[in-house]
Amino acid sequence: MDFIAELLKLIASLNDHQVDYILIGGAALNVHGLIRATEDVDIFVAPIEANIERLKAALRGVWDDPCIDEIMASDLCGDYPVIRYGPPHGTLYVDILTRIGELATYDDLAWESIRVRDVDIRVATPQTLFKLKRGTVRAIDRADAQRLALSFDINEED
């Protein structure tokens, strides 16, 4: 299965299991029409135990992997609220976040729904992606922020 097909299968499962999530990162740029290669999928999830259980059910809906049971709400709500999940088969790595330091929590992120191949994707708005990417140390993120600003008429001083 290719990256896009696997991504859409994951998103459909998140939707089917009513997970509170927001797609961010390189995959989100692609959804907004700014094509960029990416090696993973970054999703922000609401840091609520019931939501994390729905997330695990959604992941199990895509991959038959007992390691999914090792994902714990206490990990995602703790000091290091990021987990990388790599399925046993496939091309998709999933970074699951509930917070980015002091910069952003799930509730801080504005999102919109964009339909891709009959799948509704909850994706961070271009303005939100810009805020997440503009001040990072990674050159690719700063370049993404510039592309977002130019493509969506975002004032880089905001």
C-alpha positions as CSV (number, residue, x, y, z in Angstrom):
1,M,0.0,0.0,0.0
2,D,1.4,3.4,-0.9
3,F,1.8,6.3,1.6
4,I,-1.3,8.2,0.5
5,A,-3.5,5.1,0.6
6,E,-2.2,4.1,4.0
7,L,-2.6,7.7,5.3
8,L,-6.2,7.9,4.1
9,K,-7.0,4.5,5.6
10,L,-5.6,5.7,8.9
11,I,-7.6,9.0,8.8
12,A,-10.8,7.1,7.9
13,S,-10.3,4.9,10.9
14,L,-9.6,7.9,13.2
15,N,-12.9,9.3,11.9
16,D,-14.8,6.0,12.3
17,H,-13.6,5.7,15.9
18,Q,-14.5,9.4,16.6
19,V,-10.9,10.3,17.6
20,D,-10.4,14.0,18.4
21,Y,-7.3,14.6,16.2
22,I,-5.7,17.2,14.0
23,L,-3.3,16.5,11.2
24,I,-0.2,18.7,11.3
25,G,3.3,18.5,9.7
26,G,4.3,17.7,6.2
27,A,1.2,15.6,5.4
28,A,-1.0,18.6,6.4
29,L,1.0,20.8,4.0
30,N,0.2,18.3,1.2
31,V,-3.6,18.4,2.1
32,H,-3.4,22.2,1.7
33,G,-1.9,21.7,-1.7
34,L,1.8,22.5,-0.8
35,I,3.5,19.4,-2.0
36,R,6.4,18.3,0.2
37,A,8.0,14.9,0.8
38,T,7.5,13.6,4.3
39,E,8.5,10.4,6.0
40,D,5.8,10.3,8.7
41,V,2.4,11.5,9.7
42,D,2.1,13.9,12.6
43,I,-1.2,13.9,14.4
44,F,-2.2,16.0,17.5
45,V,-4.8,14.2,19.7
46,A,-6.8,15.5,22.6
47,P,-5.0,14.3,25.8
48,I,-8.0,12.6,27.3
49,E,-7.9,8.9,28.3
50,A,-11.1,8.0,26.5
51,N,-9.7,9.7,23.3
52,I,-6.5,7.8,23.6
53,E,-8.5,4.5,23.9
54,R,-10.4,5.5,20.7
55,L,-7.0,6.3,19.1
56,K,-5.8,2.8,19.9
57,A,-8.9,1.2,18.5
58,A,-8.5,3.3,15.3
59,L,-4.9,2.1,15.0
60,R,-6.0,-1.5,15.5
61,G,-8.6,-0.9,12.7
62,V,-5.7,-0.4,10.3
63,W,-2.9,-2.6,11.7
64,D,-3.1,-5.9,13.5
65,D,-0.3,-5.1,15.9
66,P,-0.3,-6.0,19.7
67,C,2.2,-3.2,20.2
68,I,-0.6,-0.7,19.9
69,D,-1.7,-1.8,23.4
70,E,1.5,-0.3,24.7
71,I,0.4,3.2,23.9
72,M,-0.7,4.7,27.2
73,A,-2.7,7.8,28.0
74,S,-0.3,8.5,30.9
75,D,2.6,8.7,28.4
76,L,0.8,11.1,26.1
77,C,-0.2,13.3,29.0
78,G,3.2,13.2,30.7
79,D,6.3,15.3,30.4
80,Y,7.2,14.0,27.0
81,P,3.9,13.9,25.2
82,V,5.0,12.4,21.9
83,I,4.9,8.8,20.8
84,R,6.2,7.4,17.4
85,Y,4.2,4.4,16.2
86,G,5.6,2.3,13.4
87,P,3.4,-0.5,12.2
88,P,5.0,-3.9,11.6
89,H,4.1,-3.7,7.8
90,G,3.6,-0.6,5.7
91,T,5.3,2.7,4.9
92,L,3.6,5.0,7.4
93,Y,5.2,6.1,10.7
94,V,2.8,8.0,12.9
95,D,4.0,10.7,15.4
96,I,1.3,11.2,18.0
97,L,1.4,14.4,20.0
98,T,-0.7,16.0,22.7
99,R,1.5,19.1,23.2
100,I,4.5,20.9,21.7
101,G,6.3,22.3,24.8
102,E,4.8,25.6,25.8
103,L,4.0,26.5,22.1
104,A,0.8,24.5,21.6
105,T,-1.7,22.1,23.1
106,Y,-4.5,20.4,21.3
107,D,-7.0,23.1,22.3
108,D,-4.7,25.8,20.9
109,L,-4.9,24.5,17.3
110,A,-7.4,25.8,14.8
111,W,-8.4,23.2,12.2
112,E,-10.7,22.7,9.2
113,S,-12.1,19.7,7.4
114,I,-10.8,19.0,3.9
115,R,-12.1,16.1,1.8
116,V,-9.5,14.0,0.0
117,R,-10.7,11.0,-2.0
118,D,-13.9,10.7,-0.1
119,V,-12.2,11.0,3.3
120,D,-12.7,14.0,5.5
121,I,-9.4,15.1,7.1
122,R,-9.3,17.3,10.2
123,V,-6.2,19.3,9.3
124,A,-4.6,22.3,11.0
125,T,-5.3,25.6,9.2
126,P,-2.5,27.2,7.2
127,Q,-2.2,29.9,9.9
128,T,-1.9,27.3,12.6
129,L,0.7,25.4,10.6
130,F,2.6,28.6,10.1
131,K,2.7,29.3,13.8
132,L,3.9,25.7,14.6
133,K,6.7,25.9,11.9
134,R,8.0,29.4,11.9
135,G,10.3,29.4,15.0
136,T,11.7,25.8,14.9
137,V,15.3,24.9,14.5
138,R,14.7,22.7,11.5
139,A,15.4,24.5,8.2
140,I,12.7,22.5,6.4
141,D,10.1,23.8,8.9
142,R,11.2,27.4,8.4
143,A,11.0,26.9,4.6
144,D,7.5,25.4,5.1
145,A,6.5,28.5,7.1
146,Q,7.7,30.8,4.3
147,R,5.7,28.8,1.7
148,L,2.6,28.9,3.9
149,A,3.0,32.7,4.3
150,L,3.3,33.2,0.6
151,S,0.6,30.8,-0.5
152,F,-2.0,31.8,2.1
153,D,-1.2,35.5,2.5
154,I,-0.1,35.1,6.1
155,N,1.7,38.1,7.7
156,E,5.0,36.7,8.9
157,E,5.1,39.2,11.8
158,D,2.0,37.8,13.4
